[in-house]
Amino acid sequence: MRVLRYFAVILLMSAFSSSVSSGDPVAGEARYKQSCINCHGMAGKGAASYPKISGKEVSYVTAMLETYRDGIEVGPNSSLMIMMAQPLTDVEIANLAAYLKDAVYQQP
């Protein structure tokens, strides 16, 4: 039942997203480095129990961040993600989604 609710939320959020349709990937990268990099790693490559989020569709990232911002739990790290997403504006979410869509991790 929880999985069904998860997919229903994602579908609804994707269909009725109130976010700005296209974000600024440069601003998204700056925000990512400020708030996301410690858990999700460089360019969203994933780290430990935090998933890879680079290369995801804009609609998916937008829907997930809006879901967390609304306080809805959908995974094992929900409490942390809710705390991180709640201060995000629609513009910041659009920027993060634009950055992550094309983010590629380069080995140092």
ROBA-597410 format. One record per residue: residue number from 1; x, y, z of N, C-alpha, C in turn. Coordinates in Angstrom, 3 decimals, always signed. Atoms other than C-alpha are relative to their C-alpha. Layout:
% residues N
<site><num>NUM</num><n_east>X</n_east><n_north>Y</n_north><n_up>Z</n_up><ca_east>X</ca_east><ca_north>Y</ca_north><ca_up>Z</ca_up><c_east>X</c_east><c_north>Y</c_north><c_up>Z</c_up></site>
...
***
This chain:
% residues 108
<site><num>1</num><n_east>+0.821</n_east><n_north>-1.192</n_north><n_up>+0.000</n_up><ca_east>+0.000</ca_east><ca_north>+0.000</ca_north><ca_up>+0.000</ca_up><c_east>+0.868</c_east><c_north>+1.262</c_north><c_up>+0.000</c_up></site>
<site><num>2</num><n_east>-0.890</n_east><n_north>-1.155</n_north><n_up>-0.073</n_up><ca_east>+2.838</ca_east><ca_north>+2.381</ca_north><ca_up>+0.835</ca_up><c_east>+0.645</c_east><c_north>+0.268</c_north><c_up>-1.358</c_up></site>
<site><num>3</num><n_east>-0.610</n_east><n_north>-0.159</n_north><n_up>+1.320</n_up><ca_east>+4.459</ca_east><ca_north>+1.755</ca_north><ca_up>-2.558</ca_up><c_east>-1.002</c_east><c_north>+0.620</c_north><c_up>-0.961</c_up></site>
<site><num>4</num><n_east>+1.050</n_east><n_north>-0.551</n_north><n_up>+0.857</n_up><ca_east>+1.174</ca_east><ca_north>+2.479</ca_north><ca_up>-4.313</ca_up><c_east>-0.199</c_east><c_north>+1.488</c_north><c_up>+0.286</c_up></site>
<site><num>5</num><n_east>+0.141</n_east><n_north>-1.412</n_north><n_up>-0.376</n_up><ca_east>+0.825</ca_east><ca_north>+5.733</ca_north><ca_up>-2.377</ca_up><c_east>+1.176</c_east><c_north>+0.819</c_north><c_up>-0.530</c_up></site>
<site><num>6</num><n_east>-1.211</n_east><n_north>-0.658</n_north><n_up>+0.494</n_up><ca_east>+4.397</ca_east><ca_north>+6.651</ca_north><ca_up>-3.309</ca_up><c_east>-0.136</c_east><c_north>+0.324</c_north><c_up>-1.484</c_up></site>
<site><num>7</num><n_east>+0.131</n_east><n_north>-0.221</n_north><n_up>+1.438</n_up><ca_east>+3.751</ca_east><ca_north>+6.207</ca_north><ca_up>-7.028</ca_up><c_east>-1.157</c_east><c_north>+0.946</c_north><c_up>-0.332</c_up></site>
<site><num>8</num><n_east>+1.118</n_east><n_north>-0.920</n_north><n_up>+0.224</n_up><ca_east>+0.414</ca_east><ca_north>+8.011</ca_north><ca_up>-6.828</ca_up><c_east>+0.423</c_east><c_north>+1.441</c_north><c_up>+0.268</c_up></site>
<site><num>9</num><n_east>-0.485</n_east><n_north>-1.345</n_north><n_up>-0.321</n_up><ca_east>+2.091</ca_east><ca_north>+10.995</ca_north><ca_up>-5.180</ca_up><c_east>+0.903</c_east><c_north>+0.508</c_north><c_up>-1.111</c_up></site>
<site><num>10</num><n_east>-0.926</n_east><n_north>-0.400</n_north><n_up>+1.064</n_up><ca_east>+4.833</ca_east><ca_north>+11.062</ca_north><ca_up>-7.816</ca_up><c_east>-0.778</c_east><c_north>+0.356</c_north><c_up>-1.265</c_up></site>
<site><num>11</num><n_east>+0.787</n_east><n_north>-0.247</n_north><n_up>+1.203</n_up><ca_east>+2.308</ca_east><ca_north>+10.843</ca_north><ca_up>-10.642</ca_up><c_east>-0.773</c_east><c_north>+1.314</c_north><c_up>+0.108</c_up></site>
<site><num>12</num><n_east>+0.762</n_east><n_north>-1.231</n_north><n_up>-0.183</n_up><ca_east>+0.114</ca_east><ca_north>+13.598</ca_north><ca_up>-9.233</ca_up><c_east>+0.898</c_east><c_north>+1.225</c_north><c_up>+0.031</c_up></site>
<site><num>13</num><n_east>-0.906</n_east><n_north>-1.143</n_north><n_up>-0.087</n_up><ca_east>+3.032</ca_east><ca_north>+15.852</ca_north><ca_up>-8.433</ca_up><c_east>+0.582</c_east><c_north>+0.325</c_north><c_up>-1.367</c_up></site>
<site><num>14</num><n_east>-0.529</n_east><n_north>-0.240</n_north><n_up>+1.344</n_up><ca_east>+4.425</ca_east><ca_north>+15.409</ca_north><ca_up>-11.929</ca_up><c_east>-1.038</c_east><c_north>+0.680</c_north><c_up>-0.881</c_up></site>
<site><num>15</num><n_east>+1.057</n_east><n_north>-0.537</n_north><n_up>+0.851</n_up><ca_east>+1.098</ca_east><ca_north>+16.203</ca_north><ca_up>-13.541</ca_up><c_east>-0.392</c_east><c_north>+1.425</c_north><c_up>+0.382</c_up></site>
<site><num>16</num><n_east>+0.486</n_east><n_north>-1.296</n_north><n_up>-0.459</n_up><ca_east>+0.245</ca_east><ca_north>+19.215</ca_north><ca_up>-11.414</ca_up><c_east>+1.078</c_east><c_north>+0.838</c_north><c_up>+0.670</c_up></site>
<site><num>17</num><n_east>-1.116</n_east><n_north>-0.727</n_north><n_up>-0.598</n_up><ca_east>+3.658</ca_east><ca_north>+20.590</ca_north><ca_up>-10.546</ca_up><c_east>-0.192</c_east><c_north>+1.499</c_north><c_up>-0.168</c_up></site>
<site><num>18</num><n_east>+0.140</n_east><n_north>-1.454</n_north><n_up>+0.050</n_up><ca_east>+3.533</ca_east><ca_north>+24.261</ca_north><ca_up>-9.669</ca_up><c_east>+1.345</c_east><c_north>+0.684</c_north><c_up>-0.183</c_up></site>
<site><num>19</num><n_east>-1.337</n_east><n_north>-0.573</n_north><n_up>+0.122</n_up><ca_east>+7.248</ca_east><ca_north>+24.731</ca_north><ca_up>-10.163</ca_up><c_east>+0.204</c_east><c_north>+0.684</c_north><c_up>-1.331</c_up></site>
<site><num>20</num><n_east>-0.413</n_east><n_north>-0.642</n_north><n_up>+1.239</n_up><ca_east>+8.858</ca_east><ca_north>+26.920</ca_north><ca_up>-12.747</ca_up><c_east>+0.428</c_east><c_north>-1.103</c_north><c_up>-0.957</c_up></site>
<site><num>21</num><n_east>-0.219</n_east><n_north>+1.097</n_north><n_up>+0.935</n_up><ca_east>+9.094</ca_east><ca_north>+24.807</ca_north><ca_up>-15.908</ca_up><c_east>+1.460</c_east><c_north>-0.240</c_north><c_up>-0.344</c_up></site>
<site><num>22</num><n_east>-1.410</n_east><n_north>+0.238</n_north><n_up>+0.296</n_up><ca_east>+12.776</ca_east><ca_north>+25.359</ca_north><ca_up>-16.623</ca_up><c_east>+0.846</c_east><c_north>+0.789</c_north><c_up>+0.976</c_up></site>
<site><num>23</num><n_east>-0.844</n_east><n_north>-0.632</n_north><n_up>-0.994</n_up><ca_east>+15.428</ca_east><ca_north>+26.094</ca_north><ca_up>-14.090</ca_up><c_east>+1.365</c_east><c_north>+0.355</c_north><c_up>-0.555</c_up></site>
<site><num>24</num><n_east>-1.357</n_east><n_north>-0.420</n_north><n_up>+0.319</n_up><ca_east>+18.934</ca_east><ca_north>+27.488</ca_north><ca_up>-14.134</ca_up><c_east>+0.978</c_east><c_north>-1.019</c_north><c_up>+0.580</c_up></site>
<site><num>25</num><n_east>-0.899</n_east><n_north>+1.034</n_north><n_up>-0.508</n_up><ca_east>+21.459</ca_east><ca_north>+24.633</ca_north><ca_up>-13.897</ca_up><c_east>+1.208</c_east><c_north>+0.553</c_north><c_up>+0.757</c_up></site>
<site><num>26</num><n_east>-1.143</n_east><n_north>-0.594</n_north><n_up>-0.715</n_up><ca_east>+24.272</ca_east><ca_north>+26.969</ca_north><ca_up>-12.764</ca_up><c_east>-0.408</c_east><c_north>+0.345</c_north><c_up>+1.434</c_up></site>
<site><num>27</num><n_east>+0.516</n_east><n_north>-0.296</n_north><n_up>-1.340</n_up><ca_east>+22.183</ca_east><ca_north>+28.228</ca_north><ca_up>-9.843</ca_up><c_east>-0.311</c_east><c_north>-1.294</c_north><c_up>+0.745</c_up></site>
<site><num>28</num><n_east>+0.286</n_east><n_north>+1.296</n_north><n_up>-0.605</n_up><ca_east>+21.096</ca_east><ca_north>+24.634</ca_north><ca_up>-9.218</ca_up><c_east>+1.253</c_east><c_north>-0.674</c_north><c_up>+0.530</c_up></site>
<site><num>29</num><n_east>-1.267</n_east><n_north>+0.585</n_north><n_up>-0.460</n_up><ca_east>+24.697</ca_east><ca_north>+23.484</ca_north><ca_up>-8.970</ca_up><c_east>+0.477</c_east><c_north>+0.687</c_north><c_up>+1.278</c_up></site>
<site><num>30</num><n_east>-0.407</n_east><n_north>-0.734</n_north><n_up>-1.201</n_up><ca_east>+25.461</ca_east><ca_north>+26.222</ca_north><ca_up>-6.438</ca_up><c_east>-0.833</c_east><c_north>-0.437</c_north><c_up>+1.207</c_up></site>
<site><num>31</num><n_east>+0.887</n_east><n_north>+0.433</n_north><n_up>-1.100</n_up><ca_east>+22.427</ca_east><ca_north>+25.222</ca_north><ca_up>-4.321</ca_up><c_east>+0.294</c_east><c_north>-1.440</c_north><c_up>+0.379</c_up></site>
<site><num>32</num><n_east>-0.343</n_east><n_north>+1.396</n_north><n_up>-0.255</n_up><ca_east>+23.336</ca_east><ca_north>+21.541</ca_north><ca_up>-4.677</ca_up><c_east>+1.235</c_east><c_north>-0.077</c_north><c_up>+0.897</c_up></site>
<site><num>33</num><n_east>-1.238</n_east><n_north>+0.011</n_north><n_up>-0.788</n_up><ca_east>+26.828</ca_east><ca_north>+22.226</ca_north><ca_up>-3.322</ca_up><c_east>-0.233</c_east><c_north>+0.518</c_north><c_up>+1.416</c_up></site>
<site><num>34</num><n_east>+0.320</n_east><n_north>-0.558</n_north><n_up>-1.307</n_up><ca_east>+25.292</ca_east><ca_north>+24.148</ca_north><ca_up>-0.432</ca_up><c_east>-0.777</c_east><c_north>-0.994</c_north><c_up>+0.869</c_up></site>
<site><num>35</num><n_east>+0.945</n_east><n_north>+0.787</n_north><n_up>-0.795</n_up><ca_east>+22.664</ca_east><ca_north>+21.603</ca_north><ca_up>+0.631</ca_up><c_east>+0.013</c_east><c_north>-1.508</c_north><c_up>-0.222</c_up></site>
<site><num>36</num><n_east>+0.218</n_east><n_north>+1.399</n_north><n_up>+0.368</n_up><ca_east>+22.929</ca_east><ca_north>+18.228</ca_north><ca_up>-1.095</ca_up><c_east>+1.264</c_east><c_north>-0.854</c_north><c_up>-0.080</c_up></site>
<site><num>37</num><n_east>-1.231</n_east><n_north>+0.717</n_north><n_up>+0.324</n_up><ca_east>+26.538</ca_east><ca_north>+17.295</ca_north><ca_up>-1.763</ca_up><c_east>+0.494</c_east><c_north>-0.901</c_north><c_up>+1.131</c_up></site>
<site><num>38</num><n_east>-0.510</n_east><n_north>+0.792</n_north><n_up>-1.118</n_up><ca_east>+27.313</ca_east><ca_north>+15.995</ca_north><ca_up>+1.740</ca_up><c_east>-0.590</c_east><c_north>-1.402</c_north><c_up>+0.048</c_up></site>
<site><num>39</num><n_east>+0.628</n_east><n_north>+1.323</n_north><n_up>-0.012</n_up><ca_east>+24.868</ca_east><ca_north>+13.107</ca_north><ca_up>+1.368</ca_up><c_east>+0.013</c_east><c_north>-0.669</c_north><c_up>-1.374</c_up></site>
<site><num>40</num><n_east>+0.137</n_east><n_north>+0.590</n_north><n_up>+1.330</n_up><ca_east>+24.424</ca_east><ca_north>+12.593</ca_north><ca_up>-2.384</ca_up><c_east>+1.288</c_east><c_north>+0.000</c_north><c_up>-0.808</c_up></site>
<site><num>41</num><n_east>-1.301</n_east><n_north>+0.034</n_north><n_up>+0.659</n_up><ca_east>+28.077</ca_east><ca_north>+13.176</ca_north><ca_up>-3.343</ca_up><c_east>+0.123</c_east><c_north>+0.968</c_north><c_up>-1.160</c_up></site>
<site><num>42</num><n_east>-0.295</n_east><n_north>-0.879</n_north><n_up>+1.135</n_up><ca_east>+29.702</ca_east><ca_north>+15.054</ca_north><ca_up>-6.193</ca_up><c_east>-0.938</c_east><c_north>-0.295</c_north><c_up>-1.162</c_up></site>
<site><num>43</num><n_east>+0.877</n_east><n_north>+0.092</n_north><n_up>+1.176</n_up><ca_east>+27.296</ca_east><ca_north>+15.705</ca_north><ca_up>-9.081</ca_up><c_east>-1.108</c_east><c_north>-1.037</c_north><c_up>+0.158</c_up></site>
<site><num>44</num><n_east>+1.115</n_east><n_north>+0.916</n_north><n_up>-0.232</n_up><ca_east>+24.644</ca_east><ca_north>+13.495</ca_north><ca_up>-7.467</ca_up><c_east>+0.303</c_east><c_north>-1.454</c_north><c_up>-0.256</c_up></site>
<site><num>45</num><n_east>-0.395</n_east><n_north>+1.374</n_north><n_up>+0.325</n_up><ca_east>+26.623</ca_east><ca_north>+10.273</ca_north><ca_up>-7.931</ca_up><c_east>-0.482</c_east><c_north>-1.021</c_north><c_up>+1.015</c_up></site>
<site><num>46</num><n_east>+0.453</n_east><n_north>+0.906</n_north><n_up>-1.041</n_up><ca_east>+25.247</ca_east><ca_north>+8.799</ca_north><ca_up>-4.717</ca_up><c_east>+1.124</c_east><c_north>-0.323</c_north><c_up>+0.961</c_up></site>
<site><num>47</num><n_east>-0.984</n_east><n_north>+0.331</n_north><n_up>-1.017</n_up><ca_east>+27.008</ca_east><ca_north>+7.887</ca_north><ca_up>-1.488</ca_up><c_east>-0.689</c_east><c_north>-0.753</c_north><c_up>+1.129</c_up></site>
<site><num>48</num><n_east>+0.508</n_east><n_north>+0.808</n_north><n_up>-1.114</n_up><ca_east>+26.460</ca_east><ca_north>+5.280</ca_north><ca_up>+1.234</ca_up><c_east>-1.472</c_east><c_north>-0.361</c_north><c_up>-0.225</c_up></site>
<site><num>49</num><n_east>+1.419</n_east><n_north>+0.357</n_north><n_up>+0.133</n_up><ca_east>+22.693</ca_east><ca_north>+4.979</ca_north><ca_up>+1.798</ca_up><c_east>-0.806</c_east><c_north>+1.072</c_north><c_up>-0.725</c_up></site>
<site><num>50</num><n_east>+0.680</n_east><n_north>-1.062</n_north><n_up>+0.733</n_up><ca_east>+21.899</ca_east><ca_north>+8.035</ca_north><ca_up>-0.319</ca_up><c_east>+0.092</c_east><c_north>-0.288</c_north><c_up>-1.491</c_up></site>
<site><num>51</num><n_east>+0.016</n_east><n_north>+0.445</n_north><n_up>+1.398</n_up><ca_east>+20.859</ca_east><ca_north>+7.313</ca_north><ca_up>-3.904</ca_up><c_east>+0.648</c_east><c_north>+0.970</c_north><c_up>-0.984</c_up></site>
<site><num>52</num><n_east>-0.454</n_east><n_north>-0.802</n_north><n_up>+1.138</n_up><ca_east>+22.315</ca_east><ca_north>+8.524</ca_north><ca_up>-7.153</ca_up><c_east>-1.206</c_east><c_north>+0.808</c_north><c_up>-0.480</c_up></site>
<site><num>53</num><n_east>+1.105</n_east><n_north>-0.844</n_north><n_up>+0.455</n_up><ca_east>+20.201</ca_east><ca_north>+11.472</ca_north><ca_up>-8.243</ca_up><c_east>+0.339</c_east><c_north>+0.759</c_north><c_up>-1.273</c_up></site>
<site><num>54</num><n_east>-0.348</n_east><n_north>-0.648</n_north><n_up>+1.267</n_up><ca_east>+22.083</ca_east><ca_north>+12.687</ca_north><ca_up>-11.287</ca_up><c_east>-0.636</c_east><c_north>-0.769</c_north><c_up>-1.152</c_up></site>
<site><num>55</num><n_east>+0.580</n_east><n_north>+0.630</n_north><n_up>+1.177</n_up><ca_east>+20.581</ca_east><ca_north>+11.997</ca_north><ca_up>-14.695</ca_up><c_east>-1.486</c_east><c_north>-0.279</c_north><c_up>+0.107</c_up></site>
<site><num>56</num><n_east>+1.446</n_east><n_north>+0.209</n_north><n_up>-0.170</n_up><ca_east>+17.027</ca_east><ca_north>+11.945</ca_north><ca_up>-13.348</ca_up><c_east>-0.769</c_east><c_north>+1.061</c_north><c_up>-0.784</c_up></site>
<site><num>57</num><n_east>+0.858</n_east><n_north>-0.942</n_north><n_up>+0.721</n_up><ca_east>+14.230</ca_east><ca_north>+13.593</ca_north><ca_up>-15.293</ca_up><c_east>-0.391</c_east><c_north>+1.163</c_north><c_up>+0.908</c_up></site>
<site><num>58</num><n_east>+0.389</n_east><n_north>-1.202</n_north><n_up>-0.737</n_up><ca_east>+13.301</ca_east><ca_north>+17.118</ca_north><ca_up>-14.248</ca_up><c_east>-1.302</c_east><c_north>-0.238</c_north><c_up>+0.760</c_up></site>
<site><num>59</num><n_east>+1.299</n_east><n_north>+0.228</n_north><n_up>-0.644</n_up><ca_east>+9.737</ca_east><ca_north>+16.012</ca_north><ca_up>-13.478</ca_up><c_east>+0.135</c_east><c_north>-0.883</c_north><c_up>+1.238</c_up></site>
<site><num>60</num><n_east>-0.206</n_east><n_north>+0.893</n_north><n_up>-1.149</n_up><ca_east>+10.978</ca_east><ca_north>+13.265</ca_north><ca_up>-11.135</ca_up><c_east>+0.619</c_east><c_north>+0.760</c_north><c_up>+1.174</c_up></site>
<site><num>61</num><n_east>-0.673</n_east><n_north>-0.749</n_north><n_up>-1.067</n_up><ca_east>+13.360</ca_east><ca_north>+15.497</ca_north><ca_up>-9.148</ca_up><c_east>-0.952</c_east><c_north>+1.040</c_north><c_up>+0.587</c_up></site>
<site><num>62</num><n_east>+0.955</n_east><n_north>-1.014</n_north><n_up>-0.451</n_up><ca_east>+10.740</ca_east><ca_north>+18.247</ca_north><ca_up>-8.977</ca_up><c_east>-1.075</c_east><c_north>-0.630</c_north><c_up>+0.882</c_up></site>
<site><num>63</num><n_east>+1.062</n_east><n_north>+0.661</n_north><n_up>-0.760</n_up><ca_east>+8.027</ca_east><ca_north>+15.864</ca_north><ca_up>-7.790</ca_up><c_east>+0.505</c_east><c_north>-0.495</c_north><c_up>+1.351</c_up></site>
<site><num>64</num><n_east>-0.536</n_east><n_north>+0.509</n_north><n_up>-1.264</n_up><ca_east>+10.251</ca_east><ca_north>+14.280</ca_north><ca_up>-5.148</ca_up><c_east>+0.276</c_east><c_north>+1.140</c_north><c_up>+0.981</c_up></site>
<site><num>65</num><n_east>-0.303</n_east><n_north>-1.115</n_north><n_up>-0.901</n_up><ca_east>+11.468</ca_east><ca_north>+17.588</ca_north><ca_up>-3.740</ca_up><c_east>-1.272</c_east><c_north>+0.684</c_north><c_up>+0.494</c_up></site>
<site><num>66</num><n_east>+1.272</n_east><n_north>-0.585</n_north><n_up>-0.434</n_up><ca_east>+7.925</ca_east><ca_north>+18.988</ca_north><ca_up>-3.673</ca_up><c_east>-0.708</c_east><c_north>-0.914</c_north><c_up>+0.999</c_up></site>
<site><num>67</num><n_east>+0.602</n_east><n_north>+0.963</n_north><n_up>-0.919</n_up><ca_east>+6.704</ca_east><ca_north>+15.814</ca_north><ca_up>-1.964</ca_up><c_east>+0.644</c_east><c_north>+0.121</c_north><c_up>+1.376</c_up></site>
<site><num>68</num><n_east>-0.705</n_east><n_north>-0.164</n_north><n_up>-1.277</n_up><ca_east>+9.374</ca_east><ca_north>+16.110</ca_north><ca_up>+0.721</ca_up><c_east>-0.297</c_east><c_north>+1.361</c_north><c_up>+0.622</c_up></site>
<site><num>69</num><n_east>+0.284</n_east><n_north>-1.341</n_north><n_up>-0.519</n_up><ca_east>+8.767</ca_east><ca_north>+19.847</ca_north><ca_up>+1.054</ca_up><c_east>-1.379</c_east><c_north>+0.044</c_north><c_up>+0.662</c_up></site>
<site><num>70</num><n_east>+1.346</n_east><n_north>+0.068</n_north><n_up>-0.568</n_up><ca_east>+5.106</ca_east><ca_north>+19.037</ca_north><ca_up>+1.761</ca_up><c_east>-0.078</c_east><c_north>-0.892</c_north><c_up>+1.238</c_up></site>
<site><num>71</num><n_east>-0.047</n_east><n_north>+0.814</n_north><n_up>-1.212</n_up><ca_east>+6.221</ca_east><ca_north>+16.742</ca_north><ca_up>+4.605</ca_up><c_east>-0.427</c_east><c_north>-1.438</c_north><c_up>-0.178</c_up></site>
<site><num>72</num><n_east>+0.436</n_east><n_north>+1.367</n_north><n_up>+0.270</n_up><ca_east>+5.300</ca_east><ca_north>+13.452</ca_north><ca_up>+2.934</ca_up><c_east>+1.205</c_east><c_north>-0.934</c_north><c_up>-0.004</c_up></site>
<site><num>73</num><n_east>-1.076</n_east><n_north>+0.986</n_north><n_up>-0.066</n_up><ca_east>+7.504</ca_east><ca_north>+10.461</ca_north><ca_up>+3.790</ca_up><c_east>-0.169</c_east><c_north>-1.028</c_north><c_up>-1.107</c_up></site>
<site><num>74</num><n_east>+0.072</n_east><n_north>+0.976</n_north><n_up>+1.096</n_up><ca_east>+8.346</ca_east><ca_north>+8.207</ca_north><ca_up>+0.841</ca_up><c_east>+1.199</c_east><c_north>-0.943</c_north><c_up>-0.041</c_up></site>
<site><num>75</num><n_east>-1.167</n_east><n_north>+0.871</n_north><n_up>+0.023</n_up><ca_east>+11.589</ca_east><ca_north>+6.458</ca_north><ca_up>+1.724</ca_up><c_east>+0.710</c_east><c_north>-0.013</c_north><c_up>+1.335</c_up></site>
<site><num>76</num><n_east>-0.697</n_east><n_north>+0.175</n_north><n_up>-1.272</n_up><ca_east>+14.085</ca_east><ca_north>+5.493</ca_north><ca_up>+4.413</ca_up><c_east>+0.660</c_east><c_north>+1.272</c_north><c_up>+0.544</c_up></site>
<site><num>77</num><n_east>-0.632</n_east><n_north>-1.244</n_north><n_up>-0.451</n_up><ca_east>+15.732</ca_east><ca_north>+8.945</ca_north><ca_up>+4.578</ca_up><c_east>-0.974</c_east><c_north>+1.178</c_north><c_up>-0.031</c_up></site>
<site><num>78</num><n_east>+1.027</n_east><n_north>-1.039</n_north><n_up>+0.140</n_up><ca_east>+12.451</ca_east><ca_north>+10.864</ca_north><ca_up>+4.491</ca_up><c_east>+0.132</c_east><c_north>+1.131</c_north><c_up>+1.007</c_up></site>
<site><num>79</num><n_east>-0.077</n_east><n_north>-1.053</n_north><n_up>-1.021</n_up><ca_east>+12.937</ca_east><ca_north>+12.723</ca_north><ca_up>+7.764</ca_up><c_east>+1.057</c_east><c_north>+1.032</c_north><c_up>-0.352</c_up></site>
<site><num>80</num><n_east>-1.078</n_east><n_north>-0.911</n_north><n_up>+0.385</n_up><ca_east>+16.223</ca_east><ca_north>+14.198</ca_north><ca_up>+6.604</ca_up><c_east>-0.372</c_east><c_north>+0.781</c_north><c_up>-1.257</c_up></site>
<site><num>81</num><n_east>+0.367</n_east><n_north>-0.671</n_north><n_up>+1.249</n_up><ca_east>+14.909</ca_east><ca_north>+14.957</ca_north><ca_up>+3.109</ca_up><c_east>-1.097</c_east><c_north>+1.042</c_north><c_up>+0.219</c_up></site>
<site><num>82</num><n_east>+1.050</n_east><n_north>-0.974</n_north><n_up>-0.311</n_up><ca_east>+11.828</ca_east><ca_north>+16.684</ca_north><ca_up>+4.515</ca_up><c_east>+0.627</c_east><c_north>+1.257</c_north><c_up>+0.592</c_up></site>
<site><num>83</num><n_east>-0.672</n_east><n_north>-1.137</n_north><n_up>-0.623</n_up><ca_east>+14.047</ca_east><ca_north>+18.887</ca_north><ca_up>+6.669</ca_up><c_east>+0.785</c_east><c_north>+0.817</c_north><c_up>-1.033</c_up></site>
<site><num>84</num><n_east>-0.807</n_east><n_north>-0.696</n_north><n_up>+0.998</n_up><ca_east>+16.289</ca_east><ca_north>+19.732</ca_north><ca_up>+3.695</ca_up><c_east>-0.865</c_east><c_north>+0.685</c_north><c_up>-1.059</c_up></site>
<site><num>85</num><n_east>+0.832</n_east><n_north>-0.523</n_north><n_up>+1.087</n_up><ca_east>+13.448</ca_east><ca_north>+20.345</ca_north><ca_up>+1.210</ca_up><c_east>-0.954</c_east><c_north>+1.107</c_north><c_up>+0.444</c_up></site>
<site><num>86</num><n_east>+1.005</n_east><n_north>-0.974</n_north><n_up>-0.434</n_up><ca_east>+11.103</ca_east><ca_north>+22.441</ca_north><ca_up>+3.342</ca_up><c_east>+0.376</c_east><c_north>+1.454</c_north><c_up>-0.259</c_up></site>
<site><num>87</num><n_east>-0.306</n_east><n_north>-1.409</n_north><n_up>+0.286</n_up><ca_east>+13.047</ca_east><ca_north>+25.707</ca_north><ca_up>+2.928</ca_up><c_east>+0.122</c_east><c_north>+0.341</c_north><c_up>-1.485</c_up></site>
<site><num>88</num><n_east>-0.202</n_east><n_north>-0.256</n_north><n_up>+1.429</n_up><ca_east>+13.347</ca_east><ca_north>+25.311</ca_north><ca_up>-0.866</ca_up><c_east>-1.192</c_east><c_north>+0.723</c_north><c_up>-0.624</c_up></site>
<site><num>89</num><n_east>+1.041</n_east><n_north>-0.682</n_north><n_up>+0.772</n_up><ca_east>+11.417</ca_east><ca_north>+27.695</ca_north><ca_up>-3.101</ca_up><c_east>-0.260</c_east><c_north>-0.790</c_north><c_up>-1.285</c_up></site>
<site><num>90</num><n_east>+0.275</n_east><n_north>+0.632</n_north><n_up>+1.291</n_up><ca_east>+9.809</ca_east><ca_north>+26.616</ca_north><ca_up>-6.380</ca_up><c_east>+1.149</c_east><c_north>+0.233</c_north><c_up>-0.974</c_up></site>
<site><num>91</num><n_east>-1.111</n_east><n_north>-0.324</n_north><n_up>+0.906</n_up><ca_east>+12.628</ca_east><ca_north>+28.365</ca_north><ca_up>-8.239</ca_up><c_east>+1.224</c_east><c_north>-0.845</c_north><c_up>+0.337</c_up></site>
<site><num>92</num><n_east>-1.152</n_east><n_north>+0.820</n_north><n_up>-0.393</n_up><ca_east>+15.315</ca_east><ca_north>+26.549</ca_north><ca_up>-6.225</ca_up><c_east>-0.193</c_east><c_north>-1.458</c_north><c_up>-0.397</c_up></site>
<site><num>93</num><n_east>+0.286</n_east><n_north>+1.375</n_north><n_up>+0.415</n_up><ca_east>+13.627</ca_east><ca_north>+23.210</ca_north><ca_up>-6.898</ca_up><c_east>+0.196</c_east><c_north>-0.137</c_north><c_up>-1.506</c_up></site>
<site><num>94</num><n_east>-0.181</n_east><n_north>+0.039</n_north><n_up>+1.459</n_up><ca_east>+13.500</ca_east><ca_north>+23.983</ca_north><ca_up>-10.627</ca_up><c_east>+1.481</c_east><c_north>+0.059</c_north><c_up>-0.361</c_up></site>
<site><num>95</num><n_east>-1.433</n_east><n_north>-0.108</n_north><n_up>+0.267</n_up><ca_east>+17.173</ca_east><ca_north>+24.969</ca_north><ca_up>-10.550</ca_up><c_east>+0.728</c_east><c_north>-1.301</c_north><c_up>+0.327</c_up></site>
<site><num>96</num><n_east>-0.621</n_east><n_north>+1.274</n_north><n_up>-0.366</n_up><ca_east>+18.202</ca_east><ca_north>+21.791</ca_north><ca_up>-8.723</ca_up><c_east>-0.328</c_east><c_north>-1.080</c_north><c_up>-1.025</c_up></site>
<site><num>97</num><n_east>+0.409</n_east><n_north>+1.000</n_north><n_up>+0.993</n_up><ca_east>+16.211</ca_east><ca_north>+19.654</ca_north><ca_up>-11.161</ca_up><c_east>+0.726</c_east><c_north>+0.213</c_north><c_up>-1.321</c_up></site>
<site><num>98</num><n_east>-0.711</n_east><n_north>-0.304</n_north><n_up>+1.252</n_up><ca_east>+17.803</ca_east><ca_north>+21.421</ca_north><ca_up>-14.137</ca_up><c_east>+1.461</c_east><c_north>-0.419</c_north><c_up>+0.093</c_up></site>
<site><num>99</num><n_east>-1.395</n_east><n_north>+0.399</n_north><n_up>-0.190</n_up><ca_east>+21.285</ca_east><ca_north>+20.842</ca_north><ca_up>-12.712</ca_up><c_east>+0.144</c_east><c_north>-1.519</c_north><c_up>-0.003</c_up></site>
<site><num>100</num><n_east>-0.151</n_east><n_north>+1.449</n_north><n_up>-0.154</n_up><ca_east>+20.753</ca_east><ca_north>+17.185</ca_north><ca_up>-11.787</ca_up><c_east>-0.298</c_east><c_north>-0.767</c_north><c_up>-1.280</c_up></site>
<site><num>101</num><n_east>+0.340</n_east><n_north>+0.681</n_north><n_up>+1.258</n_up><ca_east>+19.253</ca_east><ca_north>+16.269</ca_north><ca_up>-15.155</ca_up><c_east>+1.245</c_east><c_north>-0.324</c_north><c_up>-0.816</c_up></site>
<site><num>102</num><n_east>-1.186</n_east><n_north>+0.187</n_north><n_up>+0.836</n_up><ca_east>+22.610</ca_east><ca_north>+16.686</ca_north><ca_up>-16.877</ca_up><c_east>+1.297</c_east><c_north>-0.126</c_north><c_up>+0.793</c_up></site>
<site><num>103</num><n_east>-1.212</n_east><n_north>+0.092</n_north><n_up>-0.824</n_up><ca_east>+25.029</ca_east><ca_north>+16.396</ca_north><ca_up>-13.932</ca_up><c_east>+0.725</c_east><c_north>-1.315</c_north><c_up>-0.273</c_up></site>
<site><num>104</num><n_east>-0.833</n_east><n_north>+1.181</n_north><n_up>+0.249</n_up><ca_east>+27.886</ca_east><ca_north>+13.990</ca_north><ca_up>-14.604</ca_up><c_east>+1.187</c_east><c_north>+0.053</c_north><c_up>+0.950</c_up></site>
<site><num>105</num><n_east>-1.139</n_east><n_north>+0.069</n_north><n_up>-0.913</n_up><ca_east>+30.432</ca_east><ca_north>+12.878</ca_north><ca_up>-12.034</ca_up><c_east>+1.261</c_east><c_north>-0.312</c_north><c_up>-0.785</c_up></site>
<site><num>106</num><n_east>-1.308</n_east><n_north>+0.213</n_north><n_up>+0.630</n_up><ca_east>+34.017</ca_east><ca_north>+13.157</ca_north><ca_up>-13.231</ca_up><c_east>+0.978</c_east><c_north>-0.488</c_north><c_up>+1.064</c_up></site>
<site><num>107</num><n_east>-1.009</n_east><n_north>+0.494</n_north><n_up>-0.940</n_up><ca_east>+36.655</ca_east><ca_north>+11.053</ca_north><ca_up>-11.469</ca_up><c_east>+1.121</c_east><c_north>+1.026</c_north><c_up>+0.121</c_up></site>
<site><num>108</num><n_east>-1.096</n_east><n_north>-0.968</n_north><n_up>-0.159</n_up><ca_east>+39.322</ca_east><ca_north>+13.353</ca_north><ca_up>-9.959</ca_up><c_east>+1.318</c_east><c_north>-0.542</c_north><c_up>-0.529</c_up></site>
***
